Amino acid sequence: MDVLYFAWVRERIGIPKETVETQASTVTELVAELSGREDRYAAAFADISALRVALDQELSDFDASLTGVREVAFFPPMTGG
């Protein structure tokens, strides 16, 4: 699946997008898997309460299933205006 990173998440990890092979069944499991890769991922995912996630371009929760998901996007909360 494709994993996209936006704003400061992208800055901490250093890339905007990557294709990931994973056995994770939920977003939380994917975050744990990514965090274990390198310090830059661990820094980006240190406080998931400061993050939002979208699955196939729809806002979702971190306990959501990844079954059939093609794209996961991580980004900070957005403010309107």
N, CA, C and O atoms as a GROMACS GRO file, in nm:
protein
  324
    1MET      N    1   0.084  -0.117   0.000
    1MET     CA    2   0.000   0.000   0.000
    1MET      C    3   0.089   0.124   0.000
    1MET      O    4   0.204   0.119   0.041
    2ASP      N    5   0.032   0.233  -0.047
    2ASP     CA    6   0.104   0.360  -0.045
    2ASP      C    7   0.079   0.429   0.088
    2ASP      O    8  -0.033   0.432   0.138
    3VAL      N    9   0.186   0.484   0.146
    3VAL     CA   10   0.175   0.560   0.270
    3VAL      C   11   0.224   0.701   0.239
    3VAL      O   12   0.336   0.720   0.191
    4LEU      N   13   0.138   0.799   0.268
    4LEU     CA   14   0.169   0.939   0.241
    4LEU      C   15   0.188   1.014   0.372
    4LEU      O   16   0.119   0.987   0.471
    5TYR      N   17   0.281   1.108   0.371
    5TYR     CA   18   0.311   1.189   0.489
    5TYR      C   19   0.298   1.336   0.451
    5TYR      O   20   0.348   1.379   0.348
    6PHE      N   21   0.231   1.412   0.536
    6PHE     CA   22   0.208   1.554   0.508
    6PHE      C   23   0.259   1.642   0.621
    6PHE      O   24   0.266   1.599   0.736
    7ALA      N   25   0.293   1.766   0.586
    7ALA     CA   26   0.333   1.871   0.681
    7ALA      C   27   0.453   1.825   0.764
    7ALA      O   28   0.550   1.772   0.709
    8TRP      N   29   0.448   1.845   0.897
    8TRP     CA   30   0.564   1.813   0.980
    8TRP      C   31   0.592   1.663   0.987
    8TRP      O   32   0.703   1.622   1.020
    9VAL      N   33   0.494   1.580   0.956
    9VAL     CA   34   0.518   1.435   0.952
    9VAL      C   35   0.617   1.406   0.839
    9VAL      O   36   0.713   1.331   0.857
   10ARG      N   37   0.592   1.466   0.724
   10ARG     CA   38   0.682   1.450   0.608
   10ARG      C   39   0.820   1.506   0.640
   10ARG      O   40   0.921   1.446   0.603
   11GLU      N   41   0.824   1.620   0.708
   11GLU     CA   42   0.954   1.681   0.742
   11GLU      C   43   1.036   1.590   0.834
   11GLU      O   44   1.157   1.578   0.817
   12ARG      N   45   0.971   1.529   0.931
   12ARG     CA   46   1.044   1.441   1.025
   12ARG      C   47   1.090   1.312   0.958
   12ARG      O   48   1.201   1.265   0.985
   13ILE      N   49   1.007   1.256   0.873
   13ILE     CA   50   1.043   1.130   0.808
   13ILE      C   51   1.136   1.154   0.689
   13ILE      O   52   1.224   1.072   0.661
   14GLY      N   53   1.117   1.265   0.620
   14GLY     CA   54   1.208   1.302   0.512
   14GLY      C   55   1.163   1.263   0.373
   14GLY      O   56   1.234   1.288   0.276
   15ILE      N   57   1.045   1.203   0.362
   15ILE     CA   58   0.991   1.167   0.231
   15ILE      C   59   0.840   1.194   0.230
   15ILE      O   60   0.776   1.187   0.335
   16PRO      N   61   0.784   1.224   0.114
   16PRO     CA   62   0.640   1.250   0.108
   16PRO      C   63   0.554   1.125   0.093
   16PRO      O   64   0.436   1.125   0.128
   17LYS      N   65   0.614   1.017   0.039
   17LYS     CA   66   0.534   0.898   0.006
   17LYS      C   67   0.626   0.778  -0.007
   17LYS      O   68   0.742   0.791  -0.048
   18GLU      N   69   0.573   0.661   0.029
   18GLU     CA   70   0.646   0.537   0.005
   18GLU      C   71   0.546   0.423  -0.008
   18GLU      O   72   0.433   0.432   0.038
   19THR      N   73   0.590   0.318  -0.073
   19THR     CA   74   0.510   0.197  -0.084
   19THR      C   75   0.559   0.101   0.023
   19THR      O   76   0.679   0.074   0.034
   20VAL      N   77   0.464   0.049   0.102
   20VAL     CA   78   0.498  -0.033   0.217
   20VAL      C   79   0.434  -0.171   0.204
   20VAL      O   80   0.315  -0.183   0.174
   21GLU      N   81   0.513  -0.273   0.228
   21GLU     CA   82   0.462  -0.410   0.240
   21GLU      C   83   0.443  -0.431   0.390
   21GLU      O   84   0.538  -0.414   0.466
   22THR      N   85   0.322  -0.467   0.432
   22THR     CA   86   0.297  -0.479   0.575
   22THR      C   87   0.206  -0.597   0.606
   22THR      O   88   0.126  -0.640   0.522
   23GLN      N   89   0.221  -0.648   0.726
   23GLN     CA   90   0.132  -0.751   0.778
   23GLN      C   91   0.035  -0.689   0.879
   23GLN      O   92  -0.046  -0.760   0.938
   24ALA      N   93   0.044  -0.559   0.900
   24ALA     CA   94  -0.042  -0.490   0.996
   24ALA      C   95  -0.188  -0.503   0.956
   24ALA      O   96  -0.222  -0.494   0.838
   25SER      N   97  -0.274  -0.524   1.054
   25SER     CA   98  -0.417  -0.535   1.024
   25SER      C   99  -0.494  -0.408   1.061
   25SER      O  100  -0.609  -0.391   1.020
   26THR      N  101  -0.431  -0.319   1.139
   26THR     CA  102  -0.494  -0.191   1.174
   26THR      C  103  -0.393  -0.078   1.155
   26THR      O  104  -0.273  -0.101   1.138
   27VAL      N  105  -0.444   0.043   1.158
   27VAL     CA  106  -0.355   0.160   1.145
   27VAL      C  107  -0.258   0.163   1.262
   27VAL      O  108  -0.140   0.193   1.243
   28THR      N  109  -0.305   0.133   1.382
   28THR     CA  110  -0.217   0.133   1.500
   28THR      C  111  -0.101   0.035   1.482
   28THR      O  112   0.012   0.066   1.518
   29GLU      N  113  -0.129  -0.082   1.428
   29GLU     CA  114  -0.023  -0.180   1.402
   29GLU      C  115   0.074  -0.130   1.296
   29GLU      O  116   0.195  -0.153   1.306
   30LEU      N  117   0.024  -0.061   1.196
   30LEU     CA  118   0.111  -0.004   1.092
   30LEU      C  119   0.202   0.102   1.154
   30LEU      O  120   0.321   0.107   1.123
   31VAL      N  121   0.146   0.187   1.240
   31VAL     CA  122   0.226   0.290   1.307
   31VAL      C  123   0.337   0.225   1.390
   31VAL      O  124   0.452   0.271   1.388
   32ALA      N  125   0.304   0.120   1.462
   32ALA     CA  126   0.405   0.050   1.542
   32ALA      C  127   0.515  -0.008   1.454
   32ALA      O  128   0.633   0.000   1.487
   33GLU      N  129   0.475  -0.065   1.341
   33GLU     CA  130   0.571  -0.122   1.246
   33GLU      C  131   0.663  -0.014   1.190
   33GLU      O  132   0.785  -0.031   1.187
   34LEU      N  133   0.605   0.097   1.147
   34LEU     CA  134   0.684   0.207   1.092
   34LEU      C  135   0.775   0.267   1.198
   34LEU      O  136   0.891   0.297   1.170
   35SER      N  137   0.723   0.285   1.319
   35SER     CA  138   0.802   0.345   1.428
   35SER      C  139   0.926   0.263   1.461
   35SER      O  140   1.027   0.318   1.503
   36GLY      N  141   0.917   0.133   1.441
   36GLY     CA  142   1.030   0.046   1.469
   36GLY      C  143   1.138   0.046   1.363
   36GLY      O  144   1.245  -0.012   1.383
   37ARG      N  145   1.112   0.112   1.252
   37ARG     CA  146   1.210   0.115   1.141
   37ARG      C  147   1.335   0.194   1.175
   37ARG      O  148   1.447   0.143   1.169
   38GLU      N  149   1.315   0.320   1.211
   38GLU     CA  150   1.426   0.414   1.232
   38GLU      C  151   1.379   0.523   1.328
   38GLU      O  152   1.259   0.540   1.351
   39ASP      N  153   1.475   0.596   1.383
   39ASP     CA  154   1.442   0.704   1.476
   39ASP      C  155   1.354   0.811   1.414
   39ASP      O  156   1.269   0.869   1.482
   40ARG      N  157   1.372   0.838   1.285
   40ARG     CA  158   1.292   0.944   1.221
   40ARG      C  159   1.144   0.907   1.220
   40ARG      O  160   1.059   0.994   1.235
   41TYR      N  161   1.114   0.780   1.201
   41TYR     CA  162   0.973   0.735   1.205
   41TYR      C  163   0.923   0.741   1.348
   41TYR      O  164   0.811   0.786   1.373
   42ALA      N  165   1.005   0.696   1.442
   42ALA     CA  166   0.966   0.699   1.584
   42ALA      C  167   0.935   0.842   1.626
   42ALA      O  168   0.841   0.865   1.702
   43ALA      N  169   1.014   0.939   1.579
   43ALA     CA  170   0.990   1.079   1.613
   43ALA      C  171   0.858   1.129   1.554
   43ALA      O  172   0.784   1.202   1.619
   44ALA      N  173   0.831   1.090   1.431
   44ALA     CA  174   0.709   1.135   1.364
   44ALA      C  175   0.584   1.078   1.430
   44ALA      O  176   0.481   1.145   1.435
   45PHE      N  177   0.592   0.956   1.482
   45PHE     CA  178   0.476   0.889   1.540
   45PHE      C  179   0.480   0.885   1.692
   45PHE      O  180   0.406   0.807   1.753
   46ALA      N  181   0.565   0.966   1.755
   46ALA     CA  182   0.579   0.964   1.901
   46ALA      C  183   0.450   0.995   1.974
   46ALA      O  184   0.423   0.940   2.080
   47ASP      N  185   0.368   1.083   1.917
   47ASP     CA  186   0.243   1.122   1.981
   47ASP      C  187   0.131   1.115   1.877
   47ASP      O  188   0.102   1.214   1.809
   48ILE      N  189   0.069   0.999   1.864
   48ILE     CA  190  -0.033   0.984   1.760
   48ILE      C  191  -0.158   1.066   1.789
   48ILE      O  192  -0.242   1.083   1.701
   49SER      N  193  -0.172   1.116   1.913
   49SER     CA  194  -0.287   1.203   1.941
   49SER      C  195  -0.274   1.335   1.865
   49SER      O  196  -0.371   1.409   1.851
   50ALA      N  197  -0.153   1.364   1.816
   50ALA     CA  198  -0.128   1.486   1.739
   50ALA      C  199  -0.140   1.461   1.589
   50ALA      O  200  -0.104   1.546   1.509
   51LEU      N  201  -0.190   1.343   1.551
   51LEU     CA  202  -0.200   1.306   1.411
   51LEU      C  203  -0.343   1.269   1.373
   51LEU      O  204  -0.424   1.232   1.457
   52ARG      N  205  -0.369   1.281   1.246
   52ARG     CA  206  -0.493   1.231   1.186
   52ARG      C  207  -0.452   1.133   1.078
   52ARG      O  208  -0.340   1.135   1.029
   53VAL      N  209  -0.547   1.047   1.041
   53VAL     CA  210  -0.519   0.947   0.939
   53VAL      C  211  -0.636   0.940   0.843
   53VAL      O  212  -0.752   0.952   0.883
   54ALA      N  213  -0.604   0.919   0.716
   54ALA     CA  214  -0.707   0.898   0.613
   54ALA      C  215  -0.674   0.767   0.542
   54ALA      O  216  -0.559   0.741   0.508
   55LEU      N  217  -0.777   0.687   0.521
   55LEU     CA  218  -0.763   0.562   0.447
   55LEU      C  219  -0.836   0.578   0.315
   55LEU      O  220  -0.957   0.604   0.312
   56ASP      N  221  -0.764   0.562   0.206
   56ASP     CA  222  -0.820   0.583   0.072
   56ASP      C  223  -0.895   0.716   0.065
   56ASP      O  224  -1.006   0.723   0.012
   57GLN      N  225  -0.833   0.820   0.119
   57GLN     CA  226  -0.879   0.959   0.114
   57GLN      C  227  -1.005   0.986   0.196
   57GLN      O  228  -1.076   1.083   0.169
   58GLU      N  229  -1.032   0.901   0.297
   58GLU     CA  230  -1.143   0.927   0.389
   58GLU      C  231  -1.089   0.926   0.531
   58GLU      O  232  -1.018   0.833   0.570
   59LEU      N  233  -1.124   1.030   0.609
   59LEU     CA  234  -1.079   1.035   0.748
   59LEU      C  235  -1.118   0.908   0.821
   59LEU      O  236  -1.226   0.853   0.800
   60SER      N  237  -1.029   0.862   0.906
   60SER     CA  238  -1.052   0.737   0.975
   60SER      C  239  -0.993   0.743   1.115
   60SER      O  240  -0.941   0.846   1.158
   61ASP      N  241  -1.001   0.630   1.186
   61ASP     CA  242  -0.946   0.617   1.320
   61ASP      C  243  -0.824   0.526   1.317
   61ASP      O  244  -0.806   0.449   1.223
   62PHE      N  245  -0.743   0.535   1.420
   62PHE     CA  246  -0.623   0.453   1.426
   62PHE      C  247  -0.654   0.306   1.453
   62PHE      O  248  -0.568   0.221   1.430
   63ASP      N  249  -0.774   0.275   1.501
   63ASP     CA  250  -0.809   0.134   1.521
   63ASP      C  251  -0.877   0.073   1.398
   63ASP      O  252  -0.922  -0.042   1.403
   64ALA      N  253  -0.885   0.149   1.289
   64ALA     CA  254  -0.950   0.102   1.166
   64ALA      C  255  -0.870  -0.010   1.101
   64ALA      O  256  -0.747  -0.014   1.108
   65SER      N  257  -0.942  -0.100   1.037
   65SER     CA  258  -0.883  -0.211   0.964
   65SER      C  259  -0.816  -0.162   0.835
   65SER      O  260  -0.863  -0.067   0.772
   66LEU      N  261  -0.708  -0.228   0.799
   66LEU     CA  262  -0.638  -0.196   0.673
   66LEU      C  263  -0.677  -0.291   0.560
   66LEU      O  264  -0.622  -0.282   0.451
   67THR      N  265  -0.770  -0.379   0.585
   67THR     CA  266  -0.814  -0.475   0.484
   67THR      C  267  -0.865  -0.402   0.360
   67THR      O  268  -0.958  -0.322   0.368
   68GLY      N  269  -0.804  -0.429   0.246
   68GLY     CA  270  -0.845  -0.368   0.120
   68GLY      C  271  -0.801  -0.224   0.100
   68GLY      O  272  -0.830  -0.165  -0.004
   69VAL      N  273  -0.731  -0.166   0.196
   69VAL     CA  274  -0.687  -0.026   0.185
   69VAL      C  275  -0.567  -0.017   0.091
   69VAL      O  276  -0.474  -0.096   0.100
   70ARG      N  277  -0.572   0.080   0.000
   70ARG     CA  278  -0.463   0.101  -0.095
   70ARG      C  279  -0.374   0.219  -0.056
   70ARG      O  280  -0.257   0.225  -0.095
   71GLU      N  281  -0.430   0.314   0.023
   71GLU     CA  282  -0.354   0.435   0.057
   71GLU      C  283  -0.384   0.478   0.200
   71GLU      O  284  -0.499   0.485   0.242
   72VAL      N  285  -0.277   0.505   0.274
   72VAL     CA  286  -0.287   0.556   0.410
   72VAL      C  287  -0.214   0.690   0.412
   72VAL      O  288  -0.100   0.699   0.366
   73ALA      N  289  -0.278   0.792   0.466
   73ALA     CA  290  -0.215   0.924   0.474
   73ALA      C  291  -0.214   0.970   0.620
   73ALA      O  292  -0.314   0.961   0.690
   74PHE      N  293  -0.098   1.020   0.663
   74PHE     CA  294  -0.082   1.074   0.798
   74PHE      C  295  -0.058   1.223   0.788
   74PHE      O  296   0.020   1.269   0.705
   75PHE      N  297  -0.125   1.300   0.875
   75PHE     CA  298  -0.112   1.445   0.871
   75PHE      C  299  -0.156   1.503   1.005
   75PHE      O  300  -0.230   1.438   1.079
   76PRO      N  301  -0.110   1.625   1.037
   76PRO     CA  302  -0.154   1.690   1.160
   76PRO      C  303  -0.298   1.740   1.143
   76PRO      O  304  -0.346   1.755   1.031
   77PRO      N  305  -0.366   1.766   1.255
   77PRO     CA  306  -0.501   1.823   1.244
   77PRO      C  307  -0.496   1.955   1.167
   77PRO      O  308  -0.399   2.031   1.178
   78MET      N  309  -0.600   1.980   1.091
   78MET     CA  310  -0.606   2.102   1.013
   78MET      C  311  -0.703   2.198   1.077
   78MET      O  312  -0.803   2.158   1.136
   79THR      N  313  -0.672   2.325   1.064
   79THR     CA  314  -0.765   2.426   1.113
   79THR      C  315  -0.832   2.492   0.993
   79THR      O  316  -0.771   2.508   0.887
   80GLY      N  317  -0.953   2.529   1.011
   80GLY     CA  318  -1.027   2.592   0.901
   80GLY      C  319  -1.009   2.742   0.902
   80GLY      O  320  -0.953   2.800   0.995
   81GLY      N  321  -1.057   2.801   0.796
   81GLY     CA  322  -1.047   2.946   0.792
   81GLY      C  323  -1.089   3.000   0.660
   81GLY      O  324  -1.087   3.121   0.639
   0.00000   0.00000   0.00000
